[in-house]
Amino acid sequence: RVVQGLARTRSFATHASAIPRNYPSITPPYPELIQNLEHVRNVLKRPLTLAEKILYSHLHDPVNGLGIGGRIRGEAYLQLKPGRVAMQDASAQYVAIVCSLQFMSAGLARCAVPTSIHCDHLIQASEGAKADLERSIVSNQEVFDFLESAARKYGIEFWRPGSGIIHQIVLENYAAPGMLMLGTDSHTPNAGGLGMLAIGVGGADAVDAMTGTPWELKAPQVVGVHLTGELSGWATTKDLILHLAGKLTVRGGTGRIIEYFGPGVHNQSCTGLATIANMGAEVGATTSTFPYTKHMQSYLHATGRGPVAQAADEAAGRGFLSADENAEYDEVIEINLSDLEPTINGPFTPDLATPLSKFGTFVKEQGWKDELSAGLIGSCTNSSYEDMTRVADLARQAKAAGLTTKVPFLCTPGSEQIRATMERDDISSTLQDVGATVLANACGPCIGQWKREDKKGEENAILTSFNRNFKSRNDGNRYTMNFLASPTIVTAMSFSGSLTFNPMTDSLTLDSGKSFKFAPPSGQDLPSTGFTPGDTSLYPLPTPEPQPDAQVIIRKDSQRLELLEPFSSPFSHGNLELPPLKVLMRVRGKCTTDHISAAGPWLKYKGHLTNISENLLITAVNDEGGDVNVAFDHDAPHGLTNADTIPNVAKRLKARNQPWTLIVDDNYGEGSAREHAALQPRFYGCNLIVARSFARIHETNLKKQGVLPLWFADKADYSRISSGDVIETVGLADLLEGRPDATIHLRVTTRSGETFQIPTKHTMSTDQLKWLRAGSALNYIRSQMQ
Ligand code: SF4
């Protein structure tokens, strides 16, 4: 077997690694994986998609792990052995705290798989890279020191603040074709650009992999996206995923892996594919992947990973890194790249897609001001060398015409390596010449860490090349309309300051009175002289030895870090139904993990559950009355009002030892893989959440923390339950006692005393039921280790 185009690519630039590497730790064990797959083939006896090959070759027990066949995709629960874990600094705080406890009780000295921590989310964006980084290091010193000490103790690679954004670093250093990895961040699938399965999970799942416990995943369905034709002019891979998000919507990928195939895949750069995979998270996909291509091979060489490329070439030659001929997908979507035009998505949701040619009309129809207030490029999604050379081309054209950007224009490099290479190749200076501010290599304005001084509380529109655009996501202002577009469209529009400017057709008027029109941008996917690593003191040594004597210190009076007390089991005295639960509120409409546990200034409390829980659901809408952050305590003691903030009512119930439940709408918990969105309700005493539907990662996170997620069998029942009602489960005991087909009903007693019963559905596996019974997955794992 020859991977398409590989035979033609002997001219790729091979660069020695400027970063120290331990190749065995970053090369998937291909012979073992291929052998595992042979066992699976003996059971399934049918052609396999690429996603299936990668998943099934990572089964804990490849011989018996799939039972005796039958339907797997969408039905079977897989026990998997991921090959790597990566964590960002916000979620890693929880994992490090939990791991320290788990490792101590199990007597483990080091992580079972190579693991890395990346300091990126806690860096604020305000003045520019140097000042922002220095200030953020000082204000987060305690947390960075804590994470570094945990990393030292357990042999984890620690990427210092300033080294870059987790997903860009993973792509440059750890991702490899055919690998299965977990990351405690929803955009972990970015690494799929290198033909692997990278899955965003909560911290408790990461702990599974780090302790060598089988990691469970319900086998996803596989959607095939067949790419034909060629991108041209202004259209980029960003436009492909923006277009697909419009087609699939934020729920279209739930429980599914998106696998791209066809001739159109092979013409895209590896980093361009990473952009597509990154934003698969926006349609709720488990992850996205692509067959091994010549561009992936070149990228591995350019980033100093020739030995990994060589091993991948051999694995591809044995048919491991692409789908089998005639493999069947659960659905196939056809996209002709030649038909794609630049697309702009938003505001407030990533699936509201408008082709650029219709965007001006759309803006006018909505009655929005024709005014752009800022342009932001970069982030983990779009800061590749290709992206940056293409925007630099536009900046050079503009500079030659005497133009500078009309609005603040901010650029976030994805990694220190990208930043240093941009500087060496005069890309940064070209952008700065036309007015750009280059920010630190960190998440900054993508995660509410943009300390924006203008437009506070005012309606305004910004364009970003980021991936997510929920309300308040960038500057904390819920009136900021955030539109997503490719870096080149963001850049060109920043020179006009107008929201209806179409750089493909419109001209700008120069001071001289002449008109200027941009030529379509051109760039280069990889630097001809290779990447330069920049400041290597920010990088870890590869696979450091654990230092068991290192102290992991949490100060008793810390406001940033707090030891976690295990949650207790809700079942007592042999009763296997949940205790009677008070309904805290009925949440209306879109409720993302940003609504449940806001980011921005709250990120600093990620390691302190008591403090961060003060933000529980503070931007959620109460369906009874339509207010934001209002809940009702119908049993308020004398002297307290019934209506209060949501966290305050939750605290009142906790103080009364009254367990409670939430009634929620469709796709509850979409967005970031935010552990705290499950931890916080549980901390305040929530045992059950009943939804019209759940987003995958969040549903799993709830299960891990011992909260039972149930789906309304009839979505209309949502409106029949109100705050103050009491809910009891009926039939949960049957399920817990081993009757898998048992239905859980809810007996509802309303505040007026009326009683009725409704059926529900669930997705609890046998193992997940054990977590529920133990009070949390961690309680269960700990009990198994002792
Ligand atoms: Fe950081 Fe934004 Fe990427 Fe998340 S999506 S990792 S916040 S840059």
Boltz pocket constraint, residues with backbone or C-beta under 6 A from the ligand:
constraints:
  - pocket:
      binder: B
      contacts: [[A, 120], [A, 121], [A, 165], [A, 166], [A, 167], [A, 185], [A, 187], [A, 379], [A, 380], [A, 381], [A, 442], [A, 443], [A, 446], [A, 447], [A, 466], [A, 467]]
      max_distance: 6.0
